[in-house]
Amino acid sequence: MPDGSEPVTVKVLSGVDEIAAAEWDACAGPDNPFVSHAFLSALEETGCASRVTGWLPRHLAIEDEAGRLIGAAPMYLKTHSYGEYVFDWGWAEAYERAGGKYYPKLQASIPFTPVTGPRLLLRGPAPEPGVANALIAGMVEVSSRLGVSSLHVTFPTQEQWELLGQRGFLLRQGQQFHWLNPGYGTFDDFLATLASRKRKAIRKERRGALGTGITIETLTGADIKPRHWDAFHAFYIDTVSRKWGHPYLSRAFFARLGETLGDKVVLIMAARDGREIAGALNLRGADALYGRNWGCLEDHKFLHFELCYYRAMDFAIEAGLARVEAGAGGRHKVQRGYLPQPTYSAHWIRDAHFRAVVGRFLDEERREVDFERHVLTRHGPFRQEGPGPKGGQPEEEM
């Protein structure tokens, strides 16, 4: 396809294991663990992403004349909107009140994972011209042939989001809270950028988290044993049950994650009297630490902040990572140095009238999200005497 002509073969896969791991990862790249063959296979092979859970794999694959994979998109046929973190429940209700059928829909995403990353996986480092557009056209064609109401590409990169907009998708913005590391040598270097009151509050929280005989260790790779996964799965189930949610991630999934992506896993565990009582699961990418799940069996003041935020920052500083992405939700993160960052999604809607209605809603929503992000940034914990991460308040576009 050097001339941008149409690909030789476009396939719809019923599972990521229909493609060899090396071929898929040649398109996914090494930077983001969530788009890797190992992560998707762990979800699918343990039944976490399946027809039963409402996440039926329908991945798109493009092959060249030699049968080599040159592009892919992780896609799922959805019968609900759970586990997505970009909420369209209101859209579904409105469409069905008007007599339409919103489900099933197609979702181009990573199940249960609100992490920005590529959704158009292109064989690199210099992708063939036209493959990205061919993937987008293929996604729309599959949507049309399946007769679904809509196709939703959630948490793509900004570059791919803009490309989808150029191809006629409706564009949506959200926000998450990320901690940015400009090159701190120690946690105290970060604290020195904060206003005095905020600095003292964080030090108090860190001391308080260890005030009842709690010990904390950060584990990765072979240091993570089956007993750690046993404990963490119990934490996860407890957290889900408190939120009246559904525990999509099974004990088998965590075991598979440790086996195939153990070197990417950063598991921060707290124990008291020799018994694990809380934990935070992170995955490491090329330049970021991604916070994913947290849970506990005992409630201790400030322990959540210590495990999920401060220990993650400690790890990022030591490893030289550029940021910590702390997952969805949580304005309380701002006062702990996690500033709002934009997230993206793109939406193809079959019905022209409904598409126009959603488009008007998104125009207004983007303005509101953008305004809130700037307000939250201005009210962050950093000192006010000068711009930049070392001198005080970060610049507004951060």
Buried (B, 14 or more C-beta within 10 A) or exposed (E): BEEEEEBBEBBBBEBBBEBEBEBBBBBBBEEBBBBBBBBBBBBBBBBBBBEEBBBBBBBBBBBBEEEEBBBBBBBBBBEBBBBBBBEBEEBBEBBEEEEBEBBBBBBBBBBBBBBBBBBBBBBEEEBBEBBBBBBBBBBBEBBEEBEBBBBBBBBBBEEBBEBBEEBEBBBBBBBBBBBBBEEBEEBEBBBEBBBEEBBEBBEEBBEBBBEEEBEBEBBBEEEBEEEBBEBBBBBBBBBBEEEEEEBBBBBBBBBBBBEBBBEBBBBBBBBBEEEBBBBBBBBBBEBBBBBBBBBBBEEBEBBBBBBBBBBBBBBBBEEEBBBBBBBBEBEEBBBBBBBBBBBBBBBBBBBEEBBEBBEEBBEEBBEEBEEEBEEBBEEBBBBEEEBEBBEBBBEEEB
